[in-house]
Amino acid sequence: MPTARARLGRRPSSSSYSSTITTIIFVSLCVLGVWLLTSTSVIPPKSTTRTSTESTISTSASSSLASTIMDAHKTISNNGRTPPVFKDTQGDLPDDAIKPDDANRPQDTRENDKPQTDVSSDITKDSGGRDSLNGNGESLQTSENGKLEDEKKNANLAAVEHSQGLHGTESVEEQEKQKLLETQTSEESSITHRQEAEQITAGIGKTTTGKESKDKGSLGKDKAEEDVSLDSGNDAHGVSTDNTKNILTDQEQQKRLEQHQQQEDDQMQQQQKQSEEQTQGVTSKDQIKHDEAPILKDVKIQHDHKAPVNLTNNLPVLKTENHKTETIVPKESKESKKSWSTQADHSVNQKERRTVGSNNKDSSVPEQNWQLCKVAAGADYIPCLDNEEAIKKLKTTKHYEHRERHCPQEPPTCLVPLPQGYKTPIEWPKSRDKIWYHNVPHTLLAEVKGHQNWVKVSGEFLTFPGGGTQFIHGALHYIDFVQEAVPDIAWGKHTRVVLDVGCGVASFGGYLFERDVLAMSFAPKDEHEAQVQFALERGIPAISAVMGTQRLPFPSGVFDLVHCARCRVPWHEEGGALLLELNRVLRPGGYFAWSATPVYQTLEEDVEIWKAMSNLTVSMCWELITIKKDKLNSVGVAIYHKPDTNDCYDQRKQNKPSMCKPDDDPNAAWYVAFHSCIHRVPSEEKERGYRWPVEWPERLQTPPYWLNQSQVGIYGKPAPDDFAADLEHWKRLVSKVYMNGLGISWSNVRNAMDMRAVYGGFAAALRDLKLWVLNVVNVNSPDTLPIIYERGLFGIYHDWCESFSTYPRTYDLLHADHLFSQLKKRCKIIAVLAEVDRIVRPGGYLIVRDDSATTKEVENLLKSLHWEIRKTISHNQVGILSAQKTLWRPSASAAPT
């Protein structure tokens, strides 16, 4: 490229002087154009990564040419006395050479062959060397070399502008020509910016992985120089790197000037559109507070499952297939607490709870002196059902009060022993037909009900050849027989969630899985020895409960069908109180299937019961749909239909049973006594229960129709959007982390429990696995259990400051999402962990997601219990922990007296 050369000892001629100035101006404008193309355009967030070789070439070229211009201008200002010399002027620049705007300008992202320095401690890298991604899915790699190069370019530009300000001898014509050429280069830079913005919006930007960067770094210098761009012959902005530009005519310059103005307007609109797309769907900061970072690296993790990190606000984000990003589901919104009541609010008569959170603020847990529980129940101990001291104080047991919950004043912290000869449970579906005898070593039920094919002893196994008194030839035949009686039942479509009363060994519920139906089975403890324990060991959902004097721990109107096969419950007594409780939990328009001897036998007692039952059901406005007999099993079934309007109630001649008072909350279910009354059916279109849910499986992912946009969801969004976001959150988290990243053998998981369910998203995400999830909604949390049932899942109310109504060793996996940090405010976390140890089978798992301090506290307690810590992940004060229970038990000699 030609340069001005001063002639020593003689004054340059006018023509030479003019030619020199013209040449210098031309070079200045070309350099300025190159600099504008490579540096001055505001780099949008989705900047395409380039190799370090390209950055070095662009920077060195700009620096050298800028130095040339500075020295040329010095020559002109000094009347050509000093010849220009090519040198780096960076060190000669004043401290304020880099303007504040330049210093704050977003820097171009680059990849270097050398190790790079993280710009934030929040960025984590996987073992393959790949950097975490930003919110738009692009690589966030910034090196010290890149920063110095950008500072160098900015300093050179300031020097050029400074020298141009000193040169005051240029003609007006030359200044105008320079202005037009600057407009041209600025226009081309604007075109480049616009093209890149359009590519980003279209999702064209690509990320160079750590492996690709490593491969490129291993190439020779010549090869690297040839491949400095993803598009051959283009610079980092995707435009030609040819530095030679033709000077435009006045007409062309005017045309370009007009185009430039239009393109600037288009560019502004494009940037605004891009900004709106990035912020679309995010609510205000007042509504959402983010705190979870579930897919981040910690030194303790063995397999990395990363989430991109958004440097703008340090929020973890998850990539989706369409290159859009979404933040992790945040904490519960404070606004949602105003919109949602809790079960504790509903149940005004609930028993008093203690607040002992002050005992659990320190996360450093001392070594626990665990001891075996010394109780009469031994290996089958259920603290709230085996409280002998409380049971002895009961004035009467006429209504099975002794089978109801009576929890100890202080929750136990002892450990339940294992039965001798305990073995790893048989996997589903083989477990439905047989279990290990030593795991549930009870034979009385086999002796009493063996002839009815309930259960039989066969060597080291207990087998279940039939299922129950009403279907001794198999439950599947009986299930199909019920649907034949009323085709509208439509198992697995119209009918999805069933309540099985007096379930026995729960074969009915066990075989309903074949029809894609979930059954919540329950029976009292010890009425038929270990029947619920048999059910859970088989892999069938069941709880220990009784219909005594208190409501069942379920919301109103949630079960599609209630079933009672030979359950021997006196429905007609006490003014029909027990049947009225079933009416409370049965969905409007739902069915009651009653298969008992009064339906198909003519003994005097049966006839009397049938007559009383008929009078009661008519007064309750239940319609008897059919009575059908099964010739194979020699049984019959009567199927009733609950009304879905209030017409019948309004037309009754006698108000008996009476209608419930308006202040009687049908959803109150935690330690609430029976009310022998009928609740009115919802009559408003937006009320829950007004219409039937959509058919399964669509109802799993369909927000309930009664959730409205005006209601704030648990996480701060409008309730339907909150529901959908929660489902997507758990789908991603389960597939990306839980399935492969926590050291869990999911093929061995059959019985699972979500200890703190919200919308049931965790259970919904596991739908394709051969397991079931019991969703527990805490009594002090927003009452979302009706939503869980509406989507075709099931659950129960509970307070984890008390023992759960299940036998020991009955669950393969417990999931606690931000549970323990809340419980520490009200009860002792040591007692809760002892309860977890009681419920989980040896070889079973616990997953904890909570704040780091609480997670560490749980980890220490689990170690003291000799659990194996499978994985721990911690970042930004949020942790994930997975642990597996072992066969360890403390010495029997250490048991308390």
N, C-alpha and C positions, 0 to 999 in steps of 0.2 A: 504494500500500500504506500503511495507517495507521501512524503513528509516535507514540511518547509525546511529549507536549509539556508541559514544566514551566511552571507559572504563576508569574510573577515577583511577589514581594512578599507571597505568601500560601502557607500550608502546604496541600498537596493533601489532599482528603478521603480517608477509608479506602476508599470504593467506587471512587473515581477511581484511587487508588493500586493497588488490586487489579486493576482493568481494565487499567491500564497494564502491570503485570507480566505479566498473561495474554497481552496482545497481543505484548509483546516476546518472551515464551517461544515463542509461536506462530511469530513471524518467525524466531527463532533456529533452531527445529527445521526449518522449511522450508529455510532457507539451508543448515543442516547436511546435510539430505537431498540438496539439489542438489550440494553439495560432495562428498558420499560417492559419488553417482552418477557424477560427472565426474572424481574424483581418487583416492579412497581404494581403489577396487577394484584389485586387482593385475592389471595388463594382461598377458595371456598373450603369448607370443612372436608369435603370428599376429594382431597387432593390425591392424584394418582402418584404412586411411589415410583421413584427412579433410582438407578444405581449411583453410587458415589462417584464413579468415573465421570458421568455426565455432569454432576454438580461441579466437579473440579474443573472440567473444561469450560463450562459456562462462566464460572467465577473468575478463572484466570484470564479468560479473554476479556471480560468486562474490566477487570482491574488494570490490565496492561494498556488497553486502549484509553481508559480514563486517565492513566498517568501521562500518556502521550498528549492528550488534549490539554492537561494542565500545563505541561512544559511548553506546548505550542503557544498557549495564551500568554505565558510569561515572556516568551520571545517577542510577541507582538507588542505587549505593554512596555517592554524595554527597548523598543525600536530595533528589534532583531539582533541584539547584542549577544544574547546567550542561546546557543544551539540547544534544541530539545534532546533530552536523554531519557531512554526508557528505564523507569525504575518504579519500585513500590513505594507509594507515598503514604501508606497506612499509618506508619509510625510518626509521620509529621503532622497529622491532623489534630486539631484542637479537641479538647474534651467534649465540647458541645457539637461536634461535627455530626453526630447521629442525632437527628431530631427525635423528639418524643414520639411523634406519630410513626416514625420508622422503627423505633425500638419496640413499639407495641404491636407492630404489624404481624399477623399470623405468619409463621415461618413455613417454608416449603418442607414437606416431609421427605426424608431421604433414607436410603439404605447404604451403609458403609460396609466394607469388607472386614473392618476392624470391629472389636467388641464395642457396643454402644452403651451410653449412659442413660438410664431411665429418667424421664422428665418428671415422674411422680412415683412415689413409693407405693401408690395404689395399683400400679401396673404389675401384673404377674406374668411370668413366662412359663411355658411348658418345657418338658425335658427335651423336646426337639428343637428348641431355640426360637420358637415362633413367639412374637410379641403378642400381647393382648390387643384386642381390637377396640376401636372407638365406637361410638353409638351408631355410625353409619357403615360399619363393617370394614373400614379401611385400616391399614397398618399405621400405628402411631410410633414411628421410629425417629428419634432425634438425637444426633451426635454432637459432640462438642465441636468437631470439625465443621459440621454444617452451620452451627451458630456463628463460628468465627468467619466463615466465608460470607454469610449474609451481612454480618457487621462490616466486613471489608467492603462489600459492594455498596452498602449504604454510605460508608465514609467516603468512598470514591465519588459517589454522586454529589455529596455535599461539597467536596473539593471542587468538582467541575462547576457547580452552580456558583461557588464563591469566586472562582477565577473568571467566569463569564460576567459577573457583576463588576469586576475591576476593569474589564475591557470596555472602554467607552468611546472608541474611535470608529466603531462599525457604522456604516451608512444606514439610513432609514430603510432603503430598499433591501439591503441584506438582512436587516432585522425582521422585516415583514416576511421575507422568504423563509427565514429560520422558523418563524412562528407557524407558517403553513406546514412546513415539514414536520414540526413537532405535533401539529394536529393530526397529520397523517399517521405518524407512529403511535400516537395515543389512540387513534381510531382502530388501528390494527390490533393493539393490545386489548381494546374493548371487545373486538370481534373474538379474539382468543378466549377472553374471560367468558363471554357468552356461550361459545361453543363448549367450553368445559362444563359450564353450569348445566347445559342441556344434556351432556353426557352423564353427569352425576345424577340428574333427575331421572334419567332413563335407566339408572342402575348399571351403567357400562363399566364404572371403575372397578379395577381388579386389584387384589392384594398379592404381593409377592411373599411367599411363605419363607420361613427361616431356612428350609432346605434349598429352595430356589436361590436365595441370597447367598448361601454357602457355595452352591455350585457356580454361581456367577463370580464369586470372589476367588475361586480357584482357577479361573481362566487367566491367560496371559494378558499383558497390558494391551497389546494390539487388538486382541479379540474383544476385550472389554470396551475399548474405544469405539469399535465397530457396532457394539450392541448397547450403547448408552441409553437407548430409548426402546420402549415396547413397539413403537412404530418407526421403522427404519427411515432415517433422514429427518425426523422431527425432534424438536426440543421437548423440554419437560411439559410444555403446554400443548403439545400436539400440532405445532405449526412449523413451517420450514425454518431451518437454522441458517439459511443463506443470508449473509450480512449485506449483500449488494442490493441496493434499492435504486430504482430509476426516479429521477426528479419529475414530479407530475406537472402538467400544464396548469395554467390558472383555472381553466374550465374544469379540469379533472379535480383540482384541489377544492373548488367550490362544491362540486358534486359530492366529494368525499366528506366535506365538512357537514353537508346536510345529512348524509347517511350516518355520520358519526353521532349527531344529535338524536336521530331516531333510534340508533342502536343502544345509546345510553339509556333511553327510556325503556326499551325492551329489556335491557340488562337489569334495571331496577325492578321491573315487574317480575322477572325470572327469580331474582334473589328473594323477593318478598314471597313468591309462591313456594320456593324451596324452604324458607323459614317456617311457613305455615305448615308444610308437610311434616317437617321435623317435630313440630310442637303439637300436631293434631292428636287429639284423644287424651292429652294430658291435662288433668284438672289443676286448679290453683294450688299454690303451696299451702294455703290454709286448710285445704281438704286432705292432702296426701302427705304423709311423712314416710320417707323411704328409710328402711333400716336393715334390709336383709341382703346378704351377699352369699347365696348358697353355693355358687359354683366357682370358688376362688381357691388359689393354691395356698397351702400351708406346709411347713417343713415336715409335718407329721403324715401328710397324705402320701400314699404309695402310688396312686394313679391319679393324674391330673384331669379334672373336668372343669374346663375354664368357661368363664363368661366374659365377654368383652367389657371393658371399663370405659365409661364416659368421663373424660377429663374435665368437662365443663362443670359438672357438679359432683363428681366422684361417686356416681350411682352405678351399681352393677346393672348390666343389661344383657338380654338374651337375643341372639340372632334368630331370625325366622327364615324360612325358605325363600321368601320374596324379598330378602335383603333389608327388610324393615326391622326396627328394633323396638323392644318393649321393656319397660322396667319391671323388676321383680315386684310381685304383689307386696305392698307396704304393710305397715302396722295398721291396727284398727284406727279408724278416724275418730277424733273426738266428737265430730258432728254426728256420727252414726249412733253414739250413745243416747242422743236425744230422740232418735227414730226407732230404736229397738228396745223392747222390754226384755227382761231376763225371766227365767223360770222362778228365780227367787222373788221377783216382783209379782208374778202370777200367784205363787203359793204363799199367801200372806200368813198362813198358819203353820209355815214350816218351822221345824225345831231350831233352836238357837245354835249359832255357829261361833266358834272361838276364833280369835285373832292372835296368833302367836308368831307373826312374821319377824318380830325383833330378834328371835332366836336363830334366824337363818340368814343374816346379812353378810356374814363372813364366808367367803368362798373357799377358805382353807379348811377343809374338813379333816378333823383328827381321825386317826385309825379307830374304826368301830369294833367294839367287842361283841360281835354278833353271836346270838344264842338261839338254840332251837326252841320253838314254842312247845310248852308243856301243857297241852289241853287234851280233853277227852276225844276230840275229833281227830287228833293225830295228823296224818298226812292229808286229810280231807278238810282241814280247818278253813271255815269262812267266817271271819271275825264278826261281821254284822248279823250272821244267822246262827252262830254258835255261842252267843253271849249268855252263858248259863246263869250268870248272876242276875241279868236283867229279866230273863225268862222266868226265873223263880219268883220274881216280884209281881208277875201279872196276876190280876184278879180273876181273869177268866180266859179260857182258850176256846170258847164256843165258836168264835168266828175265825179260827186259825190265827189268832194273834201271835202265837208262839212261832209261827212260820214267817212272820213279817220281820222287817229289819229292826234290829235293836243293837246299835253300834256301841262299842266301848267308849267311855268318856275320853280316854286317852287312846289314840290309835296304836295298835301293837307295833313294835319294832323287832320282833323276833322272827325267825325263819321257820317255814314249814318243812318238816322232814320229807324225804322221798320214800315211797313204798319200797320194800325190799324186792330186788329183782327188776327194778324199773328199766325199760328199754326205750330206744328211740321209737316214737310212734310210727305206725304203718302209714304210708303215703296214700293220699286220695287218688283215685276212687276206691282202691282196694279196702281202705279203712271203713268204708260204708258197710261192708259185709263182715269184717272181722277186725278185732283189736287184740293187743296183748293182754292176757289175763292179769299179769303182775302189775300192769299200769293202773288198772281199776279192779283190784282183787275183791270183788263182791259177787257172791253166788246166789244170794237170797232171791233176787229177781228172776234168775234163771230157774230156780226151784218152783217159784210161784207162777210165773208166766211162760215157762218153757213150752207148755202144751199149746200156747197161743202164738208160738213162733216169735215172741218178743226177742229173747236172747237165750242162747244155749252155750254150755261149756263144752269145748272141743279141744282136748289136750291143753296146750299152752295158749290157746286162743279163746275168746268169747265171740261167738258168731251171731248174726242177726238174719235168719233165713226168711222171715216174712215181714215183720214190721210192727204189727199191732193187732189188737183184738178184732178190729173191724176189717182188717185186710190181711188175714193170715196167709193168703195166696199171693201176696205181693202188693206193694203200695202203688206201683205204676198202673196196674189194672184199676185200682180204686180211684186214682186221680183222673183217669180217662172216663171212668164211670160217672164221676161228678160233673164233668163237662158235658157229657152226653145228656145228663139230666137238664142242664141249663146251658145251651151252646153260647149264650151271651157272656158267660164267664170268660171264655177265650183265654186260657192260660198263656202267659208270656206275651200277651198283647194288651188286652183290656185289663186283665188282672195280673198285677206284677208283685205287689207286697201283701203278704198274708200273715195273720196272727193265728198260731196254732195253740189252743188252750188245752192244758192237761196233756202234754205232748207225748208222755211215755218216753221211749227212747228216740223219738223224733224221726222215725222213718218216713212219715208223711212229708216233712220238710226236706229230708235228705233226698228224696226222689223227685220233689218239685224242681230241683236244679235241672233235671232232664227236660223240663218244660219252660226253662228260663224264668223261674219264679223264685223270689226270696221269701222265706218263711221265718218269722220270729217265733220260736217255740219256747214255751215256759211251763214249768211245773214246780211245785214246792219241794224243798229238800226233804229227803227221807220218807216221804209218803210211799213212794216206791223206791227202794234203796238205790241211790246213785243214778237214777234215770237220766238226769240232766248231765251228769258226768259221763255217762255212756255216750250221750249224744255228742258232746264236745270232743270226746276222744275219737269219735267216728269222723269228725270234721263237719258237723252239722250245727248251725247256729242255735243257741239255747241259753236261757238264763234261769236262775233259781228265783222264783217269785210265786206269790199266792194271791188269789182273790179273797181277801179277808175283810178288812175294814177300811182299807185305803185304796185310792186310785192307782192304777197302773202307771209306771213312769213314762208315759207316751202322751203326745199332744192329742187333741180331739180331731176326729175325722181324717185319719191318715191311712188306715188299712183298707185295702180294696175288698178283702174278704176275710171273715173270721171263721175259723174251723174248730169244731169240737167233736172228736170221735171217741165215744164211750168215756167222756171225761168225768162223768158222775158229779157234775157241779149242780147244786140245787138252785137252778135258775129262777124257779117260781116262788121261792121263799123270800121272806123279809121285804115284801112288796116289790119283788123283782129287782132288788138293788144290784145284784151281780149282772143281770142281763142289761140293765140300764147303763152299767159301766161299759159293757161291750158296745152299746149303742153310742156312747160318747166317743169311743176311739174308731168306730166304723165310719167310713166315708159315706156321705149322702149318696144314695144310689147303689151302695155296696151290698154284698150278700153275706148271709150267715148260713153256713152249712152245718147242720146238726145231725150227727150220726150216732144214735143212742137207742137203747132198747125200747123206750117209750114210743119211738117212731114206728117200729116194725113188730113189736111183741104185744100180746094181749093179757099179760098177767095183771092182776088187780092193781098192783102198785104202779105198773107202767101206764095203765089206763088213766089212773088218777093224775099222774104227773103230766100226761099228754093233755088232759082236759085243762089243768091249771096253766100249762104252757100256752095252749091255744088262746085262752082268755087274755093272758098277759101280752102276747104278741099282737093281738088285735087291738088292744087298748094302746099299744105303742105305735100303731099304724104300720106295723111290719106286714107285708103281703106274703102269704105263703104261695110260692111259685109252683112248687111240685113236691111230691113224695114219691121217691123211686126206690125200688128194691133191687139189690144186686144178688142174683141167683147163685153166682159162683161162691161168694163169701157168706151168703145167707144173712145179709144185713140190709138196712135201708137208710136213706138219707132224706131229711126234710130241708129244703132250701128256701130261705126267707129273703125278702128284698126291703131294704130301708128306704123310706120315701126321700125324694130329692126336692120336695116342696113342702110348704106348711099347710096346704089345703086340708089334709086329713086332720091335723091337729086342731085347726079352727072349727071343724065340723063335728068334733067328738061331743057326745051327749054328756059324758062325765069327764071331769078333769082328773082322771086317775089312770096312771101315775100323773102327778101334777107337772105343769111346765116349770122349768127352772126360773128363778128370779133373774131380772136383768143384770144384777151385780154378781151373779154366779158365773165365774170365768171357767169355761169348759177346758181351757188349756192349762189350768193350774193342776199340777200332777206330782209335786214333790212333797211327800208327807201330808197329803190332803185327804181328808176322810171322804167316804162315799156320800154323794147327795142323791137320794132316790127321786130324781126328777128327769124330765126330758128337755134337752136344749133345742131351741128352734133351729131349723135349717137355714143357712145363709140365703137371703133373698135378693141381695144386691149383686149386680153382674161383676163388680170388682172385688167381691168378697171371696176369701178362700173357701172352697167347697161348693161354690155356686155351680160349677160345671166340672166334669171329669177331666183328668189330665189327658194329654195326647197319648197315643199308643206307644208302648215300649217297642223298640229302644229309643225312639225319637225323644221321649220325655226325659231321658238321661241328660241331654245337653240343651234342652229347651227351657229358658227361664219361665218360671210359673207366671201365668197370665195375670195374677193378682199382685205381682211386683210392679210398681209404677215408677216412671221416670222422676217423679217429684220426691220420692223417698231416697234418702242418702244410704248407700250400701255400707257394709262393714268397713270397707277400705276407702270410702270417700267418694266413689263414683255413684252415679244414679244406679239404683239397685239392679236393674236388668243388666247393665253394662258391668257392674261389679261381679255379678254371677258369671258372665261370659269370660271376663278377665281371669277370674279365679280358676276356671276350668282349664284355660290355656296355660296358665302358670303351672298348674300341677301336671299337666300332660308333658310339658317340657322338662320340668324338674325330675319327674319320675323316669322319663326315657333317657335323659342325659346324665343323671347322677345316681338315682336310686337303683336302677337296674344293673349297672355295671361298676359304679364307683364307690360302693360302701361295703363290699365284701360279703354280700348276702346271697345265699343260695335260694333263689325264689322258688325253685321247684319243690323245696321242702316246706314252703309256707302255704298253709291252708286256712287257718283261723287267724285273722288279723283284726286289730282294733285301732281306730284313730281316736286317741285319748282327748283330743281337743279339735273336733270337727267344726267347720264353719258352714260352708255350703255343701260339703261332701265332695269337694274336688279331688282330694287324695284318693278316695274310694272309686270315683268315676274314672280316674286315670289308670286304675288297675283292673278295669272291667274285663279285659281280654285274658287275664290270667285265671287259672283254675283255683280261685280263692274267694272268700267273702270278707267284707270289712264291716265291723260294727262301729257305727259313728256315735261317739259320745259327745253330747252338748252339755257343757258345764252349767250348773244352775246359776252361776254368777256371770255367765257370758251372754251375749245377745241370743235370743231364742230363735235360732235358725233351723231347728229340727223339723218343723213343717215343710221347709224348702227341701230338705233332704228326702223326706218321704215323697214329696210331689214329683221329684225327678226319678223315682223308682228305686231308691235305696232305703235302708232302714237304720234306726239308731235308737238311743235311749238317753234320758236325762240322768245326770249323776254329779255328785260332789266328791272330788278326789281327795278331800280331807277325810273321807270315810272309805271303808273297804268296799270293793265292788262285789256284786251278787253273782259270783261265779266260783267254781271249784278251783283249787290249785292246779297248776300245770295244764292250762286249757287253751292257751294262745301261743301261736308260733311267732307272732310279731306284734309289738306295740309301737305306735307312732305318736310322738309328743311334739307338736309344733308350738313353740312359745307357751308351753304349759307351766313348767316348773318355776319360771320367773314370776308368774302370777300367783302360783300356789304359795310361794314363800311369804307372801304378804298375809296369809291366813292360817297356814298350818306348817307342820314340820316336814321338811323335804326328806328327812331320814325315814319317816314313817311311810311316805309315798313311795320311796324306793324299795322299802321292804314289801309293800303291796305289789309293786311291779315284779319283784323277784318271786312272789307267791304265784302270780298269774301266769308268768311265762314258763313254758316248758324248757327243760334242759336242752340246749341246742337252739333255742329260740332267740329272737333278736329284739333289741330296743333301738329306735332311731330318735334322736333328740335334735331339734333345731331351736336354738335359743340364744340369748346374749352370751358372750364368751365367758363371763364370770360364772353364770349359772351352769353353763355346759361343763366348765372345768370342775365345778362342785359335784355335778352328777358323775363325771368321769372318776373322780376320786372315790366316791361312794361305791361305784360299780367295781372299781379295783379292789376295794376292801371286801366286796362280795365275791371276789375271784372271778368276775366276768372277764371275758377276753375283749379288749378294746380293738375293734376291727379297723375303724378309720376315724380320724378327726380332721376337720377342716375349720379354719378360723381366719376371719378377716373383718376389719372394721368393726370390732366388738360383736360380731355375730359368728356363731359356731354351729357346726354339724358334727354329730357324734353317732357312730353305730357300734354296738357292742353285742356280744353273744354270751348267753348264760351257759355255765358249765355244770358239771355234776357235783361240784363242791358243796358240802354242808358242814357246819361246825360240829365239833365233837359232841356226842350225846351227853357226855358227862358235864358239859358246860351249860346244860339246860337249866333255866331258873326253876326254883321250887315254888 
